[in-house]
Amino acid sequence: MKIKSIKKVGKTSLARQLILLILIVWLFELVVTAIIFGMTKSEMNKQAIKNVESRTGSISNQLDVMMSQLSIVSDKYSYSSGIQKYGDKFYSTNVAEKKRSIVEIRELLNSTDMFNEGSRISAIYTRYGELLNLLSPEIDGGVVIDYLLDLGIADVKNLSLMKWYVLPQNCLQTPENELGVSKETDNREKTPLEMELFRQEKRILASRRIINPFTGNLLYIHLFLFSEQEIYDKYKDIAEDVQGTVVITGENGQIISSNDVGLLQKGTLDENIWTKIEDKENASFFLKHGENEQIVSKLVNNKSGWRVTCIVPMKNITREIDVLFLRYSLVFFVFALFSAVFIIKITGRFLKPIDTLNKAMKEVRDGKLDAYVATTGNNEVEQMCKIYNSMLFQISQHIEERVEEEKKKKKLELEVLMGQINPHFLYNTLETIVWKSTEIGHPEIGRIAASLGRMYRLSIGGGATIVRIQQELECLMAYVRIQEIRYADKVDFDIRVKYEEIRDYQTIKLTLQPALENSFLYATDEVDHVVKIRVKVKVMEEEIRFVIGDNGSGMSRERLAEVRNRIISGRAAKEPNIKQKGSGIGLHSISERIRIYFGKSEAVRIYSKEGCGTIITITIPKISEKEVEEKNKNSQ
């Protein structure tokens, strides 16, 4: 066969679908990874909040220790007679006495030092307005006293509580002529040594009014002076683990201490941040400042009233995982880009033959049986194309052979049809036999010929294959009349049918006669009684069943199995003792014709028992004349 065309086409949508599928898988993997990273970040945030809260609590505990030490020292010397006697003196006119008192107080404190230098009393302000400066005795004039009073150390509202003040200057050690003079702010970045000096210079003052418990009058005021460095040292190690800013503020927002020297220099937090923090109770919360989100943990120290606040930027917590995700995403997209290019090349190479095959198969579907595919390689796809070419060649060859066979078949059928006896000639001959038999006094011969003619006329049926069931039963009765003459008193036949139920339904011509013929031929063998043959027509919901039964000789199990096999396969046994009589169509022919015309398998069934009889059932679908006509139109 000549190959008229070879199709060559480009990439198909299958390639795009494959690429899209891979991209979806990659995208899904990226989304899953992002979710995992997000969940990890969320867990890290929760853990970070717990860590920040823990660090805040630890810093507050360190402050509690320091406050407790101050309270213990202050309590010890609140009503000490050794201290009280110095507070009841007037020193305004006796400077030497004042200095001697300061020396004696120092010796008293040194002899009873409970903790360390930082927990000692730095100065005492008496009820008579005298300042006993234990740090720098010479700095005790009115300027420094006014400075302290302006801070509010003598305010009766303080009661006997410890009050704290952030000092821009060391008022107990700064010369009075320099006190109150503001220094120029140095905003440049400081070296570690400069930072330490700055912390030592920044001072925090604590004051406590000592009240006579009996009279309620003021005895004196204890003053404690600290450097910010002393407070910072209490929580320095903890602050290093915070990964953020630690800020200790007073009630008015002034910064008392911080691990951020820049904030210390500034002295206060931004008003917006301070307001948001102050509005919160002791709690941890997220604070968005500009574009930066921060974790804030706030705790108010019970002993001092100070606000201990830890501010940790979120980026400090998730920095490592953010960098890891960024790197992963970058590698993923680079890999995806190179993979996409690679896949496009690969799919273009391997899917192109598939697309070519697809186009060729569509042309075959449209009736073009010469759409072969060119093959150049030997891989799996090319092998598939070669198999397709081979199949297409075989199909074309088979079609040509079938066409030739059909031509031959039609020719043979025409020859057979032309060689058939003219039915009218046969009818006329049978009528002559009937007339002649009556004339010579043998009417039974005429009845046989008349029945035969009737049966022949019905079987021819105008050439139709599908006939009314009623016509099939008429043909069957014509056959029975012939057999009743032959078997005389040996057979008792009866048929049970409701003709009004079968009037509209049809069946295949010569369906019942071959089956009934078996009963007449085999049921009467080797029996000494009258054989009863019964035909019953059952009309069911979707089917019609013909039951042909007899009480004849029956058959053995082996013989029944052979007959059932013959019905299925159509092969007859070649045993000499088996009769080969009948119409020549047989039960297999009935079963096959019902299967071909009606599509019903196992339409014929047989049941038999040796010495008892045989039952044959033939089942067909209920089909009307209208349905037969529609089926014929569709087949044409």
C-alpha positions, 0 to 999 in steps of 0.5 A: 500500500502506498503511503500518501502522507507523513505528518510532522507537527510541533509540540502538543498541549501535553507538554504544557500540561506536564510543565504546568503539573511540575510547576504546581508540584513545585509551587505546592512544595514551596507553599508547604515549606513556607507554611512549615517555616511560618509555623516554626516562626510562630513557635519561635515567637511563642518561645521568645515571649516566654524567654523575654518574660522570664528575663524580665522577671529575672531582672525585676528579681535582681532589683528586688534584692537591691531594694531589699538590701537598701530597706534593711540598711535603712531599717537598721539605722532608722531609730538607732540612738547612735545616728539619732543623736547626730540628727538632733544637733545644730551645726550651722555655727559649728563646722568642726562639730559637723565634720566630727559627727560625719566622721563618727557616723562613717565609723559607725557605718563601717563597723556595721557594714551589712552588705557592701559600699553600695548599700550604705547611707550616702547622706542624712538630712536632719529635721533642722535642715542640716545636710550630713554629706557622708560622701563629700562633707564639704558639699553641704551648703544651701545650694545642694540642700535646695537642689535636694528639696526641689527633687521632693525628698522632704515631701510629706506625701512620700510618708516613709516610702523609698523614693527614687530620683534620676539625677542629671548631676551628682549633687552630693559630690559636684561643687556647688558652683557647678550644680545646675549647670547643664553640660553639652550633650555628646551624641557621638558613638562612645567607646566601651570605656566611655560608656562605662564612665558615662554609666558611673557618672549617671546617678540615681538617688533614693530617699526615705523619710524616717518618722517618729512612730510615737509623735509622727514628726520627722526625725531625718531623711536617709539618702542613698546615691548610686551610679547607673553602673551599679544597677546595670551590673545587677542585670548585665548578664541577663540583658545579654541574653535578651537580644533586645533593649532593656529599659528601667523607667520611673513612674514619670517615664525617666530612664533609670537604667538601660543596656542601650547607652543611647537611650540613657543619654536621651533620658526618656523613651519616645512619647508614643512608645512610653504611652503604649507601654504605660497603658499596659499592665504587667504583660507581654504584647506585640508593639509595632513601631513604624515598620518594625514589630517588637515583642514587649514584656513589661513588669512593675517592680513591687518594691521600687515601682520601677517599670522593667521593660524588655523590647525585642525586635521580631527580626532579632528572633527570626533572623536566622530562620528568615535568612534560611528561608530566603536562601532556600527560596533563592535556591528553589527559584534558581533550580525551578528556572533551570529545571523548567528550561530542561523540561521544555527541552526534554518534553519537546524531544520526547513528546513531539513523536506522541503529538505526531502520533496523536494527529495521525490517529485523529486523521484515521478516526476521520476515515483517512487510513494512510496517515502513517508516522515517520520513525527515526529512533528506537526508544519506547515512543518510537516503538509505539509509533512503529506498532501504530504503523503496523496496526494501521497496515493490518487494519487496512489490509483486513478491511480490503479482505472483508470487502472482497469476502462480502462481494463473494458472499453476495455473489454466492447468495445470489447464485443460491437464490437463483437456483431455488425452486419456485414456491408457487410450483411447490404449492401447486404440486402439494395441492395436486398431492392433496387432490390425488390422495382424496381421489384414491381414498387416502385422505391422511396423505392429503392432510400431511401434504396440506400441513406441509404446505401450510408449514412451508408457506409460513416458514418462507414468510415473505422472506422476513427473519423476524415474525409475529409470535402468533405466526411462529406458533401457527407454523409450530402447530402445522408441524405438530399435525404432521407428527401426530399422524406419524406417531399416532397414539404414542404422543399426547401434545398440548399447548398453553398460551394466552394469545391476547398477551403475545399479540403485539410481540415478535420473535425470530422465525423457526425458533420453536419448531427445531426444539419441539422436533427434538422432543418428538425424535428423542422423547419416544425412544425406548418408552412403553407409555404415551409421551406427553409433550407440553408447550407453554408460553410465559409472558414476563415483565421484560422477557417471553419464555417458551417452555417445551417439556416431555415425560419421555426417556430423558438422558443421563448426566453425561449425555446432558452435559454433552448436549449443553456443551453442544448448545454453547459451542455448536460442536456435535459428538461423533459417536455412532449411537447418537442420533443425528436427526432433526431439522438441521438447525438444532438448539445451538442454531436457535441460541446463536440466532437469538444472540445475534438478533437480540443480543441475549446470551444463554437464551436456550437451556435444557434440563433432563433426568434419565427415565423422567423426561426433558425440559427445554426453555427458550427466552427472548426479550419482549420486542414489538413490531415497531421496535423491529422496524426502528432497529432495521432503520438504524442498521441500514 
